[in-house]
């Protein structure tokens, strides 16, 4: 998508502080962090929301979640605790319409319920 900011980041057109990437995903620091550690994990393939994901994306979605856990361990927040979150559509809090996983940690996070 030519107007998607995350697609532009994945293509290297917009700079970001990248902490991991492979052929399918990119992980970078959130520019407006809500916790001391706030990373965004995105598929390089554009999907606007989780609603667009189908069985063919199951492995990729699983890899995103597993990578979040690996990064939580690597960044030193796994023992204290961390949050992995996907927002979907405006009422769910989604602002950028390219599926992304938030990894947040490094402080006590308030319960969402």
Number of C-alpha atoms within 10 A of each C-alpha: 12 7 7 14 15 25 20 15 18 24 11 10 11 11 11 15 12 16 13 12 15 9 8 13 18 20 27 19 17 19 11 7 13 13 17 11 19 21 27 25 27 26 25 21 16 16 18 18 17 16 10 10 14 9 8 8 14 11 9 17 21 11 15 22 17 12 17 24 18 12 18 24 14 10 12 14 19 16 8 11 15 23 19 17 14 17 18 19 16 10 8 9 10 16 11 16 18 22 26 26 21 23 25 24 23 18 13 11 13 6 5 4 3
